[in-house]
Amino acid sequence: MKIDLPSGVWADLLAPDKLKAKHQRAVMRAITSRDQREGGYAVDLTDGVIAILVQDWNATGDDGEVLPIPGEHIDSLDELDLEDYETLLGHEYVVQVAQRLMQLRAERVSPDDHGDAASPTGPSNGSGPDSRAALSPSTGTSARSGTRTRSTSSSRSAGAGRRK
């Protein structure tokens, strides 16, 4: 869908029903690897949504050259007129996709919640920060039961004792 922005620039947006898993994954990766503060998350999320939805545009930088689309260079959004950026932020496609991604993110259980009694799942056996490797009954080592440990004469650990 081609839309006109206040400055006279146009942008061609991908319809939300045309999104694929790769689009969602790209946005989620971007927001989880960047600023974790609430405001930073919101900016990263909406910018990521704009980046996957803008398929083409004629936005130009101060030098008059056409800017790369945000999916190719996210910093292109920094060069938009404020009214154009705000129009993209408020576009129904951007709002719809951002709300869906926020809902998905809220539904995910964080690994940090493993000790939370309200968590839908308990910690897995032997996992978590307080776990210790159980001794294998067959070998007396910390190797998992059923795994073989082997030392050879050329092995550093074979009879080497404590390393200095």
Secondary structure, 3 states (H helix, E strand, C coil): CEEECCCCCEEEECCHHHCCHHHHHHHHHHHHHCCCCHHHHHHHHHHHHHHHHEEEECCECCCCCECCCCCCCHHHHHHCCHHHHHHHHHCHHHHHHHHHHHHHHHHCCCHHHCCCCCCCCCCCCCCCCCCCCCCCCCCCCCCCCCCCCCCCCCCCCCCCCCCC
